[in-house]
Amino acid sequence: MRNWPELDPEKRYFSIGEVADYLDVNTSLVRFWEKEFDNLKPKKGQSGNRMYSHADLSELKLIYHLVKERGYTLEGARNKLKFERKETEKKSLLAERLAKVKFALENLKNQL
């Protein structure tokens, strides 16, 4: 996977031009991916300019990796992202359950 330059952590939003420069692609490709991938929803300013968050950039980097580096089709990339999201949700639910069990066991231990 490509090594990406560091972004200013203080900056909350990036313009489409900044994002395109960061990814080394055309702004039209960024707009196209925005239409193709439902989970990519940048905020829009009063003038309608797109404002991409760090989370949006992470998503775009993953799309870039799948499509440009791994050779996935757009449909294949969408399916891969959906599968990974489902797996992440499952892991998150499992982690929550384990944390509750741990909390309950610690309470039992403290009562002994």
C-alpha positions in Angstrom: 0.0 0.0 0.0 1.2 3.5 -0.9 2.9 5.6 1.8 0.8 8.7 2.2 2.2 12.0 3.4 1.2 13.2 6.8 -1.7 15.6 7.0 -2.1 18.5 9.4 -4.0 17.0 12.3 -5.3 20.5 13.3 -7.0 20.9 10.0 -10.6 19.5 10.1 -11.6 19.8 6.5 -9.9 19.7 3.1 -11.0 21.1 -0.3 -11.5 18.8 -3.2 -8.4 20.3 -4.8 -6.3 19.5 -1.7 -7.8 15.9 -1.7 -7.0 15.4 -5.4 -3.5 16.7 -4.9 -3.0 14.4 -1.9 -4.2 11.4 -3.8 -2.5 12.5 -7.0 -5.7 12.2 -9.1 -8.0 14.6 -10.9 -10.8 16.3 -9.0 -13.3 14.7 -11.4 -12.2 11.3 -10.2 -12.8 12.3 -6.6 -16.3 13.5 -7.5 -16.9 10.3 -9.5 -15.9 8.1 -6.5 -18.2 10.2 -4.3 -21.1 9.3 -6.6 -20.1 5.6 -6.8 -19.5 5.0 -3.1 -22.5 5.7 -0.8 -20.4 6.0 2.4 -18.4 8.9 1.0 -20.4 12.0 1.9 -18.3 15.1 2.3 -19.9 18.1 3.9 -20.7 21.0 1.6 -20.2 24.6 2.6 -22.6 27.5 2.0 -21.3 28.0 -1.5 -21.6 24.2 -2.2 -17.9 23.5 -2.0 -17.1 20.0 -0.8 -15.3 19.8 2.5 -13.6 16.4 3.2 -12.9 15.3 6.7 -10.0 13.0 7.9 -12.5 10.1 7.8 -13.5 10.9 4.2 -9.8 10.9 3.3 -9.3 7.5 5.0 -12.2 6.2 2.9 -10.8 7.7 -0.3 -7.3 6.2 0.4 -8.9 2.8 0.8 -10.9 3.2 -2.4 -7.7 4.4 -4.2 -5.9 1.3 -2.9 -8.5 -1.1 -4.0 -9.1 0.4 -7.4 -5.8 1.8 -8.4 -3.3 -0.5 -6.7 -5.2 -3.8 -6.3 -7.1 -3.5 -9.6 -10.6 -4.0 -8.2 -13.6 -3.0 -10.3 -15.8 -0.4 -8.8 -18.4 -3.1 -8.0 -15.7 -5.3 -6.5 -14.4 -2.4 -4.3 -18.0 -1.6 -3.1 -18.5 -5.2 -2.1 -15.1 -5.4 -0.4 -15.9 -2.2 1.6 -19.3 -3.6 2.6 -17.8 -6.9 3.7 -15.1 -5.2 5.7 -17.7 -2.9 7.4 -19.8 -5.8 8.4 -16.8 -7.6 9.8 -15.8 -4.4 11.7 -19.3 -4.1 13.1 -19.3 -7.7 14.2 -15.9 -7.2 15.9 -17.2 -4.0 17.6 -20.3 -5.8 18.9 -18.1 -8.6 20.2 -15.7 -6.2 21.9 -18.7 -4.5 23.6 -20.0 -7.8 24.8 -16.6 -8.8 26.1 -16.2 -5.5 27.9 -19.6 -6.0 29.6 -18.6 -9.5 30.7 -15.2 -8.2 32.0 -17.0 -5.5 33.9 -19.4 -8.1 35.4 -16.6 -10.4 36.4 -14.6 -7.6 38.0 -17.7 -6.6 40.0 -18.1 -10.2 41.2 -14.4 -10.4 42.1 -14.7 -7.2 44.1 -17.7 -8.5 46.0 -15.7 -11.6 47.1 
